[in-house]
């Protein structure tokens, strides 16, 4: 979840539009992965690119359901904390696929595959989708999957 303070609220009247609030800064306390999504909307002859930052896989899934004739998914990236990526800092990487499933204990597991081929798991003991049940693909980058097939 993103958190903000009133002091960082953009206060121009009418900006950014009905039902929306603009913030100049937000903070994040969770160490769970979150996402950066670029969508391109077509309205007649006009195209508009928007960036979204869903804080969890459920919101990401809802956002991706917008894809259709007037909405194209340009790119999805995942942002992982050091406790997930094993590094010294957060990483923002192109997401190739996101799979959700359940382990033998019945706990929900998210598997994020990034462009480098690295798989990040929401649990420390599961990196293999074949060990999960009730598997559902939340996202698969078809452009990357297509280029990998051509390169093979």
Secondary structure, DSSP 8 states (H G I E B T S, - for coil): -EE--GGGB---TT-S-TT---BS--EE---S-EEEEEEEEEETTEEEEEEE--SSHHHHHHHHTT-BTTEEEEEEEEEE-HHHHSSSS-EEEEEEEEEEEE-TTS-EEEEEEETTS-EEESSTT---GGG-EEEEEEEE-HHHHHHHHHH-
